[in-house]
Amino acid sequence: MPFNIVVLLKRVPDTESKITLREGAVVTEGLNFVLDPYGEYGLEKALQLVEQHGGKVTAVLFGSADAKETIRKALAVGADEAVHISDPALEGGDAAATAKVLAAALKKIPFDMIWAGKQAVDEDNAQVALRVAELLDLPHVNSVIEFNLEADGKAARCVREVDGERDVMTTTLPAIFTAQQGLGELRYPSLKGIMGAKKKPITDWDAAALGVAAATVGAAGAKIQQTKLEPPPARPPGKIIPGDAQTAAQELARLLHEEAKVI
């Protein structure tokens, strides 16, 4: 049974990048941007399912106009086509506004299931995919580490990780799933895949194409306003406690009690 699978992806700064701030905002000049790592696990699972059962994988990325090269990585590893949502009117939104944009896009794309990352490593909201599920009235399972289709292809059994424990959940399809690290072994784009990605279609949609009112999305539709960002306070230098083990242990206990006030 072939499946049409949509994968929601996000363009984020490479986790190895050094993040700096200027006037309360992240300095993007010189940053290396990549696909969100958790979203890549969702993409990998989608590709595996299509390889096993047939069908098509469509990558959807909502981001700035310069995100094309990031999208092409998804095409290079095997996605069949992509949708790039970009419009200045849609920028500056929070998780709620972003979910509205993605839900509007998904109404235009046939799908049997949707995959996304459990959270994006830049803002760590872990909200967008679940909000999309609510807007589309779809069941959802988050933080999936194991996924198996039922024999009839109309339901799926998922194992999810929660606070060190494991839940087993079964849901009917269509549904939205968010991927956790460990769901599968990520593949890397081959030279053939990179060259082939240049020929795969990328559809561009703006607010007008999605039929969303500018007043309900982007900064205008955000429920949360971010005023500025600040780096975490610098850590005080560590202390080396001299003396033998008994003397050092006594001094450490005193410092923890009187200075750190944690005991």
C-alpha positions as CSV (number, residue, x, y, z in Angstrom):
1,M,0.0,0.0,0.0
2,P,1.7,3.2,-1.1
3,F,1.8,6.2,1.2
4,N,1.9,10.0,0.6
5,I,4.0,11.3,3.4
6,V,4.6,14.9,4.3
7,V,7.6,15.9,6.4
8,L,7.7,19.2,8.2
9,L,11.2,20.6,8.4
10,K,12.9,23.7,9.8
11,R,16.1,25.5,8.9
12,V,18.1,26.1,12.1
13,P,21.7,27.2,12.9
14,D,24.2,24.4,13.1
15,T,24.4,23.2,16.7
16,E,28.2,23.6,16.5
17,S,27.8,27.3,15.5
18,K,28.8,30.0,18.0
19,I,25.7,32.1,18.7
20,T,26.2,35.8,19.3
21,L,23.7,38.5,20.1
22,R,23.4,42.1,18.9
23,E,20.8,44.5,20.2
24,G,18.8,41.6,21.7
25,A,18.7,39.5,18.6
26,V,20.8,36.6,17.2
27,V,23.4,37.6,14.7
28,T,22.8,35.5,11.6
29,E,25.7,36.7,9.4
30,G,28.2,34.0,9.0
31,L,26.0,31.3,10.7
32,N,25.9,27.9,9.0
33,F,22.3,26.7,8.7
34,V,21.1,23.1,8.5
35,L,18.0,21.0,8.6
36,D,16.8,20.6,12.2
37,P,18.3,17.3,13.5
38,Y,15.0,15.9,14.9
39,G,13.2,16.7,11.7
40,E,15.9,14.7,9.9
41,Y,14.8,11.6,11.9
42,G,11.3,12.2,10.7
43,L,12.5,12.5,7.1
44,E,14.5,9.3,7.5
45,K,11.5,7.3,8.7
46,A,9.3,8.7,5.9
47,L,11.9,7.6,3.3
48,Q,12.1,4.1,4.8
49,L,8.4,3.7,4.7
50,V,8.2,4.8,1.1
51,E,11.1,2.4,0.2
52,Q,9.2,-0.4,1.8
53,H,5.6,0.3,0.7
54,G,5.9,2.8,-2.2
55,G,4.5,6.3,-2.4
56,K,6.0,9.8,-2.2
57,V,7.7,12.0,0.3
58,T,7.0,15.7,0.2
59,A,9.3,18.0,2.3
60,V,7.7,21.2,3.6
61,L,9.8,24.0,5.0
62,F,8.5,27.4,6.2
63,G,11.4,29.8,6.2
64,S,13.1,32.8,4.7
65,A,13.8,33.1,1.0
66,D,17.4,32.0,1.4
67,A,16.4,28.5,2.7
68,K,16.4,26.9,-0.7
69,E,19.8,25.2,-0.2
70,T,18.6,23.7,3.1
71,I,15.5,22.3,1.4
72,R,17.7,20.7,-1.3
73,K,19.4,18.6,1.3
74,A,16.1,16.9,2.0
75,L,15.7,16.3,-1.7
76,A,19.3,15.0,-2.0
77,V,18.7,12.3,0.6
78,G,15.6,11.1,-1.1
79,A,12.5,13.3,-0.8
80,D,10.6,13.4,-4.1
81,E,9.5,17.0,-4.0
82,A,9.4,20.0,-1.7
83,V,7.3,23.0,-0.8
84,H,8.9,26.2,0.3
85,I,6.7,28.7,2.2
86,S,8.2,32.1,2.3
87,D,6.6,35.6,2.6
88,P,7.7,38.6,4.7
89,A,4.0,38.8,5.9
90,L,4.4,35.4,7.5
91,E,7.6,36.1,9.4
92,G,8.0,36.9,13.1
93,G,5.3,34.6,14.3
94,D,5.3,32.3,17.3
95,A,4.4,28.6,17.5
96,A,0.7,29.3,17.1
97,A,1.1,31.5,14.1
98,T,3.5,29.0,12.5
99,A,1.1,26.2,13.0
100,K,-1.6,28.1,11.2
101,V,0.6,28.6,8.2
102,L,1.6,24.9,8.0
103,A,-2.0,23.8,8.5
104,A,-3.1,25.9,5.6
105,A,-0.3,24.4,3.5
106,L,-1.2,20.8,4.4
107,K,-4.8,21.3,3.3
108,K,-3.4,21.7,-0.2
109,I,-1.2,18.5,-0.1
110,P,-2.6,14.9,-0.1
111,F,-1.1,12.9,2.7
112,D,-1.6,9.7,4.6
113,M,0.7,10.7,7.5
114,I,2.9,13.6,8.5
115,W,6.3,13.5,10.2
116,A,8.1,16.3,12.0
117,G,10.8,16.6,14.6
118,K,9.8,16.5,18.3
119,Q,11.2,20.0,18.7
120,A,13.5,22.4,16.8
121,V,16.9,22.9,18.3
122,D,16.8,26.7,18.0
123,E,13.7,27.6,20.1
124,D,12.9,24.2,21.6
125,N,9.2,24.9,21.7
126,A,8.0,21.4,20.9
127,Q,4.6,22.8,20.0
128,V,4.3,23.4,16.3
129,A,3.5,19.9,15.0
130,L,1.0,19.2,17.8
131,R,-0.7,22.5,17.2
132,V,-1.0,21.6,13.5
133,A,-2.6,18.3,14.5
134,E,-5.2,20.1,16.6
135,L,-5.9,22.6,13.7
136,L,-6.4,19.7,11.3
137,D,-8.3,17.5,13.8
138,L,-5.7,14.7,13.5
139,P,-4.4,12.3,16.1
140,H,-0.8,12.7,17.0
141,V,2.0,10.8,18.7
142,N,5.1,12.7,19.9
143,S,8.7,11.7,20.7
144,V,8.5,8.4,18.7
145,I,11.5,6.1,18.9
146,E,9.9,3.0,17.3
147,F,7.2,2.9,14.6
148,N,5.5,0.0,13.0
149,L,2.5,-0.1,10.6
150,E,-0.3,-2.5,11.3
151,A,-0.8,-5.2,8.6
152,D,-3.7,-3.4,7.0
153,G,-1.7,-0.1,6.7
154,K,-4.5,1.9,8.3
155,A,-3.0,2.2,11.8
156,A,0.4,2.4,13.4
157,R,2.0,1.2,16.7
158,C,4.4,3.6,18.2
159,V,6.8,3.5,21.1
160,R,7.6,6.9,22.7
161,E,10.1,7.9,25.3
162,V,8.7,9.8,28.3
163,D,10.8,10.7,31.4
164,G,13.0,7.7,31.0
165,E,10.1,5.3,30.5
166,R,8.4,4.0,27.4
167,D,4.8,4.3,26.3
168,V,3.2,2.2,23.6
169,M,0.5,3.9,21.6
170,T,-1.6,2.9,18.6
171,T,-3.3,5.3,16.3
172,T,-5.3,5.3,13.1
173,L,-4.1,7.0,10.0
174,P,-3.9,9.7,8.8
175,A,-2.0,11.1,11.8
176,I,0.9,13.3,12.8
177,F,4.1,11.9,14.4
178,T,7.1,13.7,15.8
179,A,10.5,12.0,15.8
180,Q,12.9,11.5,18.6
181,Q,16.6,10.7,18.3
182,G,17.0,7.0,17.9
183,L,14.1,6.4,15.5
184,G,16.5,5.4,12.8
185,E,20.0,5.7,11.4
186,L,20.3,8.9,9.4
187,R,21.5,8.6,5.8
188,Y,23.8,11.1,4.1
189,P,23.3,12.5,0.6
190,S,25.3,10.8,-2.1
191,L,26.9,12.7,-5.1
192,K,24.1,11.2,-7.3
193,G,21.5,12.4,-4.8
194,I,23.0,15.9,-4.7
195,M,23.0,16.2,-8.4
196,G,19.5,14.8,-8.7
197,A,18.2,17.2,-6.1
198,K,18.7,20.1,-8.6
199,K,16.1,18.6,-10.9
200,K,13.5,17.9,-8.3
201,P,10.6,20.3,-8.0
202,I,10.3,22.9,-5.3
203,T,7.0,24.7,-5.1
204,D,6.9,28.2,-3.7
205,W,3.9,29.4,-1.7
206,D,3.3,32.8,-0.1
207,A,0.4,34.0,2.1
208,A,-1.8,34.6,-1.0
209,A,-1.2,31.1,-2.3
210,L,-2.1,29.6,1.1
211,G,-5.2,31.8,1.5
212,V,-4.3,33.0,5.0
213,A,-5.0,36.5,6.2
214,A,-1.8,38.4,7.1
215,A,-3.5,39.7,10.3
216,T,-3.8,36.2,11.7
217,V,-0.2,34.9,11.0
218,G,3.3,36.2,11.3
219,A,4.1,38.8,13.9
220,A,0.5,40.2,13.7
221,G,-0.9,36.8,14.6
222,A,1.5,35.9,17.3
223,K,0.2,35.3,20.8
224,I,3.7,35.7,22.3
225,Q,6.0,38.7,21.7
226,Q,9.7,38.2,22.1
227,T,11.3,41.4,23.2
228,K,14.9,40.5,23.3
229,L,17.4,37.7,23.9
230,E,20.1,37.6,26.5
231,P,23.1,35.3,26.9
232,P,23.2,33.2,30.1
233,P,25.2,34.7,32.9
234,A,28.9,33.7,33.0
235,R,29.7,30.9,35.3
236,P,31.9,31.8,38.3
237,P,35.3,30.0,38.2
238,G,35.6,26.7,39.9
239,K,37.5,26.2,43.1
240,I,40.3,23.7,43.9
241,I,40.1,22.6,47.6
242,P,43.5,21.7,49.0
243,G,44.3,19.2,51.7
244,D,43.9,15.5,52.3
245,A,40.6,13.7,51.5
246,Q,39.0,14.2,54.9
247,T,39.9,17.9,55.1
248,A,38.8,18.6,51.5
249,A,35.5,16.8,52.1
250,Q,34.8,18.9,55.2
251,E,35.6,22.1,53.4
252,L,33.5,21.0,50.4
253,A,30.5,20.3,52.6
254,R,30.9,23.8,54.2
255,L,31.1,25.6,50.9
256,L,28.0,23.7,49.6
257,H,26.1,24.6,52.7
258,E,27.2,28.2,53.3
259,E,28.1,29.6,49.8
260,A,26.2,27.5,47.3
261,K,23.3,26.8,49.7
262,V,22.4,23.5,48.1
263,I,22.6,21.4,51.2
